[in-house]
């Protein structure tokens, strides 16, 4: 009975999807990664990259998997490089100048050859290009679901993405969000299941 007008959702309206090329090969599955924008994102990456290694090495028979990681402006490439290179299994390589113009600022490359494109300034395009998101984000997870992308998440060790936070977020997002254990194999299994049975 309240005289109200729905004028849209600013969280979704601020997403600007372009036709820009993120260099995704033909006939590929695309997994987006939102490690978060707070300090805990650096620590979250170890579990995420372990999951990426499992997903990439068990590529589905029909298609290879590409990975796009959205780097929040609050995070540093230098810190990210330090966080992932400590185990010796991943290195960070800067993108070429032409790639940087497209928003691909760097790559994470595993010792087995799996590549994760690090994308900055193209958040909506990254979400839109992905089939499924590994998401340890607040609003980012919700924006992904708003674009029709399922999100796989897990409680992290930091103060932001806790079990309680995820339970509340799932009340909003419903079955578009899967919550799994803090284990790389659980994340990889759920992402692979979604890619196999969209």
N, C-alpha and C positions, 0 to 999 in steps of 0.2 A: 504493500500500500504506500510505499514511499516513492515520491516523484523523483526518479533517478535515471540517469543516462549512462550507459556503458560506453566509454570513449576509447577502449583498448587497454592494453597492458604494457606499461612502459618498459618492462623487462623484456618483452618480445619485440616491441616496436623499435627498440634501439639496435636490434640485430640487422645489419645491412649485408645481405647476400649479393655477391657480384658474380659475374661470369668468369672471373679470373682463374687462371690455370694453376693448380697446385701440383702439377706434374705427376698425376696419378696414371699409371699404365692402364691399358684396356683389360677388361675382364678380371678386375681385381676386387677382392674384399677390402674394405677400408675400416680400420679401427681407430677411433679418436681417443686421445688421452688428455684428461684434465687432472693434473697432479695437485691442483689447488693453487692458491695465491699467497698463502701464509708460509711462515718459516718451516712448518712441518712438511711442506711439499718436497723438500730435498730428501727427507727420510722416506717419504712415501714412494719415491722413485725406485728404491731398491726392490720392493715387492712388485711394483708395476713392471719393471724391466725384466724381472724373473718370469713374470707371466707372459710378457711379450716374446721372450726367448722360447717359451713352450708353445705359444700359439704359432709363431713363425716357423719353428722346426717341424711342427705337425700341420703344415699348411693343408687345407682341405684339398682333396684330389682335383676338384674342378677348377679352383682358382687360387692364386697366391694372395697373401695378405700384405697390405701396406699399412703403415702406422703414421699417424699425424699427432704430434704433441703440441698443445696450445701453451705457449709460455706467457704467463701473466707479466705485465710490465713491472710488477712488484718483485719479480724474481730476477736473479742475475745469472747470465750464461756462465760466468766464471765460477760461481758457487755451484751451479748445476754440474759443471765439468768436474769439479773437485769431488762432489758427492758420488758421481757415478764411476769415476776412474779409480777410486781407492781399491776396489776389488780386482782391478786389472782386466775385467771382462768387457768393459765398454770404454770407448773413447769418444770425445767430442770433436767434430770437424766443422769448421766454419763453412757456410754456404758461399757459393760464388757470387760476385756482385750482381749478376743478372737474376740469380735466384733470390737474393735479398730484396730486390725491387718487387718481387712477387710475394714477399712475406716469408720465404723459407730462409731463416737466419742461420741455421746450422743443422747438423745431423748427429745423432747418437748412433754409433756403429759397434756392434758386438763382435767378439772374437770369432763368432761363427758366420759373420757377414750380414746379419739382420740390421736393417737401417730404419731409424725412426726420424722422420722429418720434424724439425722444431719450427713451428709456425708462430709468428708474432704479427699482430695488427690485422689478422684475417680470421678472427674468432668465428664469425658467423659462417664463413666459407668452410672452415675446418669442420664445424658441426654438420653443416649441410652435406658435405662430401662423405661423411662417415655413415656406416651402417649401424654401428654399435659404439658406445662410449664407455671407456673405463673412467669413471668419474669420482674424484675426491674433492668435489667443489660444492659450494652452497648454491648460489644462483645459477652457476654454469650447468649443474645437473638439471635444474628446472628448465633452463632455456633449451637444453638438448631435447628433453622430453616434449617441450612445446613445439619443437621442429619435427617431432615424430621419431626420435632416435631413442632406442632402449638404452638404459644406463646400468652398468654393473659397478657396484660400489662395495666397500668394506670398511669397517671401523679402523682408523689409523691409530698410531701411538700418540699423536698430538692432541691438543685440546679442542680442535675444531670439528673434525669428522669423527664423532663418538657414536657408540651404539644408540644412545638416546637421540642424538641429532638425526641419525639415519632412520630410526623408527618414525620420528615426526615427519621427516621428508617423504617417507614412503606413504604416509597417510595422505599427503598431497598428490603424489605422483602415481600411486597405485601400482598395478602390475607392470607398468613401464619401467620400474626400477627393481633390480635384483640386488639383494644384500647377501654377500658371501663372507666366509671366514677370512681372517687376515693371513691368507696363504696364497702363494703364487699359483699353485695347482688348482685351487678353488676358483680363482679369477679366470685362469686360462680355460678351465672346463666350462664355465658358464658362458664366456664370450664365444667359444667354439660351438657350443650348443645353439646359441642364438644365430650365429652365422650359418650353421647347418640347417636350421629350421626357422627361417625368418617369419 
